[in-house]
Amino acid sequence: MKTYLIATLAMAASAVAQPQKAETPSPEPSRPQMRAEQPAAPKPSRGAFDAMLYVSVQDPSMEWWFNVPEGFAPHISELKKIFHNQEFSLFPFADNAKVKEGKFSISYSISMKSPDGSLTELVRGAKYEGTKVADDIMVACPDVIDFKLDRRFPEGLYKFSISAKDGISGEISEYENHIRLAEWSAPVPFTGKKLVSDYVRAFSLQPSPEALYSIVFSDDFDLEQKGAPNSLNYTYLGFMKAAFKKNMFLISHIRDSFKSLSDLNRAKFILILAILGEKGIDASALSEPEKRYQEQIRAFKLPDPYGKWDPFLGAAQIDMLWGEFFADGTYRPVRRILNILSHAKEAAFADELAEKSRAPKTQAEWDRYMLGRLYKAALKTVAINARKYPLVEQYCAWALLHGDIPEVSYEVLSPMLEHIREMKSPSGGESGENPKVRMPRIDVESL
């Protein structure tokens, strides 16, 4: 019997609607776009009831949808090709559901049609009711379906369909999306350090296992960084750890091809297995230097970015969090970094010591001094990345608007994002030292 994994996310409490989204232009026009939160005032209805179903490998927690302020357009990256045992999700939405006395009511069913024509019901007659201020607000339905098609599923075209009914107007809408299940074939790695760096930072906008493989197994994916603890690039380590956790099906494929990998990429894979906590390569398949390297790398303790802030490895923890954000585009790592901004007093203490040219005398002073330095590092990276990457800026603004950060952090961050809080463009537009960058287009089919 064919099986599938369905995980209904707890996005709504029974009949309470999720934050809805109001239509606005998107900074990334190449992809289907959703909306930010519901507008302040009702608008006249514009269009018929419309159900949609997107296939994507974006994080099913949907922080990229719920944790952006109103007036901004969350980014949806659609998937058109998947591989056996790859995890992906179906995201159902409903637009223009009619409102009566401030309430909407819809019902919907979702199904999958296999290449042989067989039909599988995934959701039958689900009901979703809640409040919204206007008809033309899109809502995210609570049944986000997590999928993984194993080897029992044949290759070919799969069709996912949603049929929805507006309980108020009686309108019915149907929508179908296609995805092709294919056999994995390792793509050609990228060439050029700048291209690799750009793809790392754009990865969450169009995540795919092909792009991940082409990034990590490029000779220009440099894991060394001068001046960092152990001379390691912790941003790339955080990226690899988060990205491979979303693409664990790749591990078995890379294991199978380990013998044919270059020495550099064999070392990278040994490292990947270690940071993921996966079983290492059998010693019989390794050279003597590789055996020693595998032993050393498994004895090395990677900093925990969600553990206690380390006075000496805190900068590495921050870098790993940014790597995680680049991998999955979630709110969680950005929110974690914002916690550091509560240490403004420690930053003032560090400045005072520097002005006096005095070193800390006690362990308590060292801890305060290092937290003060971490504060400055965090503030700098937040300021730079909020200016470069719209989603970072929007997450920070959402945290401000919803009081989701310590009060001291709010006082530090608020002046940086006043233009968002007032829904205005930053002064100076896209000019300046760190302008917002247009992410590279990633054509998965050409990889």
C-alpha positions, 0 to 999 in steps of 0.5 A: 500500500502506498504511504505518505506522511501528513503533518497538520501543523498547529497554526490555528486554534480551532476556529481562529484564523491565522494572520492574514495577508494584504496584497502588495508588490513584491521585491522579488517579482520572479516568483508567486507572492503572498501577502503580509498581514491584514490591512488596517481598514477594509477594502472593497472586494476584488475578484472571485473566491480562489483556492491555491496549492503550492508545492515547496521545500520551504520551511513548513513552520511558515515563519516566512509568512506569519513573521513579517509585518503587514504590507510586505509580500512573503516569498513563495518558492515553488518546486517542479521536480523532486527526488525519492525520499526528498522532503517537501510540503503542500501549502494550501491558501484561499483568496477572496473568501467572503466575509459576513459579520467579520467572519469567513468560512471555507471547506476544502479537500486535497488529493494526489494523482499518481502517474498511473492515474490512481487517486489518493485523498490527502484531506477530505472536507476540512473546515476553516473558519475565522475572522478577517476585515475584508474579502480580498485577504488571503488566508493560509489554510491550517493543513500544511502537508509534509511529504516524502515519496519513497522508492515504492512511488514510480517516477513521473508526473504527480498532480496535487489538487485542491477543491474549496468552497466558500461557505458564505458565497457558495463559490467553488474553486479548484486548483491543480499543481504538478511536480515530477518525481525523478532519479537523483543525478549529481549536478556540476558544482559551481565555479567562482567564489563570488558565485558560490557566496551569492548562491549561499545567501540566496539559497532560501529564496529558491532552495533545491538539493541540486543547488545545495550540492553544487554549492558545497561540492564546489572547489570554491566553497571555502571552509577556511576563514582567517582570524576565526576560531580554528580558522573555520568559516562558521557561516558556511558550517551553519549553512551546511548543517541547516541545509543538509538537515532539510535534504537528508536524502542526499546523504545516502547518494553521496555515500554511494559516490564517496569513492569517486569524489575528489580528496577535497570533497571527500574531506567535506563529506566527512565533515558533513557527516560529523556536524549532522551526527551521522555515522562516519565513513568506514575506516576501510574506505579511507586513506590514513590521513582521512582516518586521522581527519575523521577522528579529529573532526569527530572529536571537535565540538561545534559551538551550539548557536542556541546554547549559552552565549560563549564569551570566546566563541560567541562570534562563531555562534552568531555566524552559524545563526546567519548560515542557518538563516541563509539555508532556510530563511526562518525567523528563529536564528534572527530572533536568537541574534536579537537577544544579544542586543539586550547587552548594551550595558556590557557594551558600555562596560567594554568601551569604558575598559578600552578608553582606560586601556585596562584589561578585565581583572576578574572572570566576571569582568571578562564575561561582561567584556566579551558579551559587550564585544558580542553585542557590537558584533551582533548589532553590526551584522543585524544592521548590515544584513537588514539592509542587504536582505529584505526578509531580515529587515522584515523579521526585525520589524515584526519582532519590534511590532509584536514585542517579541524581543527584550525591551533593551533590544527594542530600544537599540533596534527600533531607530534602525527600522523606523521606516518599516514601522511607519511603512515608509521606504528607507531614506536614500533608497538602495544607495549606500555602503550596503545596498539591498542585493538582487538575489541571483536567479537559480534555474534548477533545470540547468544545474 
